Amino acid sequence: MIRAAVLPAVGAPLEITGIELPEPGPGQVRIRLAAAGVCHSDLSLSNGTMRVPVPAVLGHEGAGTVVSVGEGVTQVAPGDGVVLNWAPSCGACHPCSLGEVWLCVNALNGAANVHARAADGRELHPGLNVAAFAEETVVSAACVLPVPEGVPLTDAALLGCAVLTGWGAVHHSARVREGETVAVFGVGGVGLATLQAARIAGASTIVAVDVSPEKEELARAAGATEYVVASETTAREIRKLTGGHGVDVAVECVGRAVTIRTAWESTRRGGRTTVVGIGGKDQQVSFHALEIFHWGRTLAGCVYGNSNPAADLPVIAGHIRDGGFDLGALVTERITLDGIPGAFDAMLAGRGGRALVVF
C-alpha cells in the first residue's frame, strides 16, 4: 500500500489515500518518486477542462528512481534516475511520421488503463499516463527518460512539463530570434520557464504580465526586463514599452479568452502570438476579418512546447549545468503530498507559481 492523490470524480476534492499498486508487467517500469510538480494541467483535469477517465491518480510532471522493471525492459534498470514523459509518442501515427511527435494521436492511450486499486477496490486510472502524485508509480517504459547528467533528481521533475513547454514555446513554436522583443502572459511555472527561455534566446525586451503584483520579483529573476500588472490597458502599456509597435512575440500561458486576445493585441504588425495555456470550451476568442488582414499577425497553438523530449532535454540540461537556466527559480513552494489540495486552491485564486511535491 502506498499513498497517492486520487481524483474520485470530476469536480470532487482530491483524496490523499492509500492505493494498491501492482508490480510492473511486460514493458513497464516501477518508480519511486523523488518529486512531482503541481501543474495547472492537473487542475484542468480535476475540473473537467481536460477529460480523462476517473477515478484517477493525478500528477504528470515527476522524476524518481527505478525500483523494478518488467519483462522486456532494457533501456533502464533498478537504481536509475528517470524523468517522466507524460506524452510518449508512438512513432507510427501520421503526426509522428511528419516529425510532430508532440501531436501523437496515441500519446494518451495509457490514461484509460487500470493503474491501481483504491483500498475499497475501485479501479484507478493514471491521469495523463504517469500518476506522479504518489509515493510510487508504474508506467510504460516509453514514459521514462534518463535524468540528464548534472541535474538534481528532485529538480529534474520540472523538466517533464513546465520546462519543456516554456522552452519549446520560445525555441520551437515562436522561434524567438536574438534581439526580438517578447511578452509572457502568466507568471506561473510555465511562464517562469518561458521567461528564462526568452532570455537564453537573446530577446532584448522581455515583458512579464500577471494579475499579481507580488510576482514581479520572481519574473525579473527569471529574465523579465519589464513587469506589467494585467489590466484593461495592458496592450497599450506593452506598446509603450516597445516604441509604440508592440512585441515581436507574445506567449500566453494562462488559457483565458481575454488574455489570448490581449496577447494578440500586444504584438506588432506581423508579430507572432503563441498560446500555451489550456482554456475551456467556454473561452471563445473573437477576431474580425479586417484586423486579421491588416495586422498580419500569426496566432498559433503550442502543445507540450512542440517539443521532442528525448532531443530537447539534453540541450536544456546543458543550459542548467552552465548556469543559464535555473530550475529552482520555477519553484515558489515546496510541499508534501498532503499539501497538493492547498496548491490547487492557490492556483484557483491566481496565487500559484509552481509548487513542488517532495517525497
C-alpha positions in Angstrom: 0.0 0.0 0.0 1.3 3.4 -1.0 -0.1 6.9 -0.6 -1.4 8.9 -3.6 -3.6 11.8 -4.5 -6.8 10.4 -6.1 -9.4 12.4 -8.0 -12.6 10.4 -7.2 -14.7 12.3 -9.8 -14.6 15.4 -11.9 -15.1 18.4 -9.7 -14.6 16.5 -6.5 -11.8 17.3 -3.9 -8.6 15.3 -4.2 -8.3 12.4 -1.7 -4.9 11.7 -0.2 -5.3 8.0 0.4 -3.7 4.5 0.2 -3.7 2.6 -3.0 -2.6 -0.9 -4.1 -0.1 -0.6 -6.9 0.7 -3.8 -8.9 4.2 -4.9 -9.8 5.3 -3.9 -13.3 4.2 -6.1 -16.2 5.9 -6.6 -19.6 7.2 -3.3 -20.9 6.6 -1.5 -17.6 8.7 0.3 -15.0 8.1 0.9 -11.3 9.5 4.2 -10.0 9.9 5.7 -6.5 9.1 9.4 -6.9 11.6 11.9 -5.7 9.4 14.9 -6.6 6.4 16.0 -8.7 5.4 19.4 -9.9 1.9 20.7 -9.3 0.9 21.9 -12.8 -2.2 23.9 -13.9 -3.0 21.0 -16.2 -3.7 18.8 -13.2 -6.2 21.4 -12.1 -7.7 21.3 -15.6 -8.1 17.5 -15.2 -9.7 17.8 -11.9 -12.3 20.4 -13.0 -13.1 18.8 -16.3 -11.5 21.2 -18.7 -9.4 18.2 -19.9 -11.3 14.9 -19.9 -9.6 11.8 -18.6 -11.1 8.6 -17.2 -11.8 8.8 -13.4 -11.3 7.9 -10.7 -7.6 8.7 -11.4 -4.3 9.3 -9.7 -3.3 12.7 -10.9 0.2 14.2 -11.5 2.1 14.2 -14.8 5.3 16.0 -14.0 7.8 14.0 -12.0 11.1 12.3 -11.5 12.4 9.4 -9.4 14.4 6.2 -9.2 13.6 3.0 -10.9 12.6 0.3 -8.4 12.0 -2.6 -10.7 11.3 -3.4 -14.4 9.0 -5.8 -16.2 9.9 -8.3 -18.9 11.5 -6.8 -22.0 12.6 -3.5 -20.5 16.3 -2.9 -21.2 16.7 0.9 -21.5 16.5 1.4 -17.7 17.5 -0.7 -14.7 16.8 -0.5 -10.9 18.6 2.4 -9.4 18.5 4.6 -12.5 17.2 8.2 -12.1 14.4 9.0 -14.6 12.2 11.9 -15.7 8.6 11.0 -16.5 7.3 11.8 -20.0 3.5 12.0 -19.8 3.0 12.1 -23.6 5.2 9.4 -25.2 5.0 9.3 -29.0 4.1 6.1 -30.8 6.3 6.8 -33.8 3.7 5.3 -36.2 0.8 7.7 -36.5 0.5 10.5 -39.1 1.8 13.3 -36.9 4.8 11.2 -35.8 5.6 10.3 -39.4 5.8 14.1 -40.0 8.2 14.5 -37.1 5.5 16.3 -35.0 5.8 13.9 -32.0 4.1 16.4 -29.7 0.8 15.8 -31.6 0.9 12.0 -31.4 -2.6 10.7 -31.6 -1.8 7.7 -29.4 0.1 9.6 -26.7 -2.6 9.5 -24.1 -4.0 6.0 -24.7 -2.5 4.8 -21.5 -4.8 7.1 -19.4 -7.6 4.6 -20.0 -5.7 1.7 -18.4 -6.3 0.4 -14.9 -3.3 1.7 -12.9 -4.0 0.7 -9.4 -6.9 0.0 -6.9 -8.2 2.0 -4.0 -8.5 0.4 -0.6 -12.2 -0.1 -1.3 -11.5 -2.0 -4.5 -12.2 0.9 -7.0 -10.2 0.7 -10.2 -8.0 3.8 -10.6 -6.6 5.2 -13.9 -3.3 7.0 -14.4 -4.0 10.7 -15.0 -2.1 11.7 -18.1 -0.4 8.3 -18.2 2.1 8.6 -15.3 0.2 9.1 -12.0 3.0 11.1 -10.4 1.1 12.3 -7.3 2.1 9.1 -5.4 5.0 7.7 -3.5 5.5 5.2 -6.3 4.1 4.6 -9.8 4.1 2.0 -12.5 4.4 3.4 -16.1 5.1 2.2 -19.6 8.8 2.2 -20.4 8.0 4.7 -23.1 7.2 7.2 -20.4 10.7 7.4 -18.9 13.8 9.3 -19.9 17.2 9.3 -18.2 17.8 12.2 -15.9 20.3 14.4 -17.6 23.8 14.4 -16.1 24.3 17.2 -13.5 20.6 17.8 -12.8 19.5 17.0 -9.3 16.8 14.4 -9.2 14.3 16.5 -7.3 14.6 19.5 -9.6 14.5 17.2 -12.6 10.8 16.7 -12.0 10.1 20.1 -13.6 11.7 19.1 -16.8 8.8 16.8 -17.6 6.3 19.6 -18.4 6.9 23.2 -17.3 10.4 23.5 -18.7 9.8 21.6 -21.9 6.7 23.6 -22.5 8.2 27.0 -21.8 11.5 26.2 -23.7 9.6 24.8 -26.7 7.2 27.8 -26.9 10.1 30.1 -27.3 12.5 27.9 -29.4 10.1 25.8 -31.4 6.8 27.5 -31.7 7.5 31.2 -31.7 11.2 30.7 -32.8 12.4 33.8 -31.0 15.4 35.4 -32.6 18.2 37.3 -30.9 17.2 40.9 -30.3 13.5 40.4 -30.6 11.0 41.6 -28.0 8.8 39.2 -26.1 5.8 39.4 -23.7 4.9 36.5 -21.5 1.4 36.4 -20.1 1.1 34.5 -16.8 4.0 34.1 -14.3 3.3 30.6 -13.1 5.7 27.7 -13.6 5.4 27.6 -17.4 5.6 31.4 -17.6 8.8 31.4 -15.5 10.3 28.8 -17.7 9.3 30.8 -20.8 10.9 34.0 -19.4 14.2 32.1 -18.9 14.0 30.6 -22.4 13.4 34.0 -23.9 16.5 35.3 -22.1 18.6 32.4 -23.3 17.3 33.1 -26.9 18.7 36.6 -26.7 15.5 38.6 -26.5 16.1 42.3 -25.9 13.0 43.5 -24.0 11.1 40.8 -22.1 7.8 41.9 -20.6 6.1 39.7 -17.9 2.4 40.2 -17.4 0.4 38.8 -14.4 -2.6 39.8 -12.3 -0.4 39.6 -9.2 2.0 42.5 -8.3 3.7 40.1 -5.9 5.2 38.1 -8.8 7.4 40.8 -10.1 10.5 39.8 -8.2 10.1 36.2 -9.5 9.6 37.4 -13.0 12.6 39.7 -13.0 14.8 36.9 -11.5 13.7 34.7 -14.4 14.7 37.2 -17.0 11.9 39.8 -17.3 13.2 43.3 -18.1 9.7 44.9 -17.6 6.7 43.9 -15.5 3.1 44.8 -16.1 0.2 44.1 -13.8 -2.7 42.9 -16.0 -5.5 45.4 -16.6 -7.7 46.7 -19.4 -4.7 48.8 -20.7 -2.1 46.0 -20.8 -1.8 46.0 -24.6 -1.3 49.8 -24.6 1.3 49.6 -21.9 3.3 47.0 -23.8 3.2 49.1 -26.9 4.6 52.0 -25.0 7.5 49.8 -23.7 8.3 48.8 -27.3 8.4 52.1 -29.1 4.7 52.1 -29.9 5.0 49.0 -32.1 4.2 46.0 -29.8 6.3 43.0 -29.1 7.6 40.7 -31.8 6.4 37.6 -29.9 3.7 37.2 -27.2 3.4 33.9 -25.3 0.1 33.3 -23.5 0.4 30.8 -20.5 -3.0 31.3 -19.0 -5.7 29.8 -21.3 -8.3 32.6 -21.0 -10.0 34.3 -23.9 -9.3 37.8 -22.6 -5.6 37.0 -22.1 -5.3 35.5 -25.6 -6.9 38.5 -27.1 -4.7 40.9 -25.1 -1.6 38.9 -26.1 -2.6 39.2 -29.8 -3.2 43.0 -29.4 0.2 43.3 -27.7 2.1 42.1 -30.7 3.4 44.3 -33.5 2.1 44.2 -37.0 3.4 40.9 -38.4 4.1 39.6 -34.9 3.6 36.1 -33.5 1.3 35.0 -30.7 1.8 31.5 -29.2 -0.9 30.1 -27.0 0.4 27.6 -24.4 -2.4 28.0 -21.8 -5.2 25.4 -21.7 -8.6 27.0 -21.8 -12.1 25.6 -21.6 -14.6 25.4 -24.5 -16.4 28.4 -22.9 -13.4 30.6 -23.6 -14.4 32.0 -27.0 -11.9 34.4 -28.7 -13.2 36.7 -31.4 -11.5 38.5 -34.3 -12.9 40.4 -37.2 -11.8 39.7 -40.8 -10.3 43.1 -41.4 -7.9 43.0 -38.4 -6.6 39.6 -39.4 -5.7 41.0 -42.8 -4.5 44.4 -41.6 -2.2 43.3 -38.8 -0.7 40.3 -40.5 -0.2 38.6 -37.1 0.3 34.9 -36.6 -1.7 33.1 -33.9 -0.6 29.5 -33.1 -1.3 26.8 -30.5 1.5 25.1 -28.8 1.2 21.5 -27.4 3.9 20.4 -24.9 6.1 23.2 -26.3 6.1 21.5 -29.7 9.0 19.6 -28.2 10.7 16.2 -28.7 11.6 15.4 -25.1 14.4 13.0 -26.0 16.1 15.6 -28.1 15.3 18.7 -26.1 16.2 17.5 -22.6 20.0 17.2 -23.2 20.0 20.7 -24.7 18.2 22.2 -21.8 20.4 20.3 -19.4 23.4 22.0 -20.9 22.0 25.4 -20.0 21.2 24.1 -16.5 24.8 22.9 -16.0 26.3 26.2 -17.2 24.0 28.3 -15.0 21.9 29.7 -17.8 18.7 28.0 -16.7 17.7 27.9 -13.0 15.2 25.2 -12.2 15.0 26.4 -8.7 13.6 29.7 -9.9 10.4 28.0 -11.0 9.5 26.7 -7.6 7.6 29.0 -5.4 6.7 26.4 -2.7 8.0 23.0 -1.7 5.2 20.9 -0.2 4.4 17.3 0.8 1.8 15.1 -0.8 -0.7 16.3 1.8 -0.2 19.9 0.5 -1.5 19.3 -3.0 -5.1 20.3 -2.4 -3.9 23.6 -1.0 -1.7 24.2 -4.0 -4.7 23.7 -6.2 -6.6 26.3 -4.2 -3.7 28.8 -4.7 -3.8 28.3 -8.4 -7.6 28.9 -8.5 -7.0 32.1 -6.6 -4.3 33.2 -9.1 -1.6 33.0 -6.5 0.0 29.8 -7.7 3.5 29.8 -9.1 4.9 26.3 -9.1 4.6 24.0 -6.1 7.0 21.1 -6.0 5.9 18.0 -4.1 8.9 16.4 -2.4 8.5 12.8 -1.4 
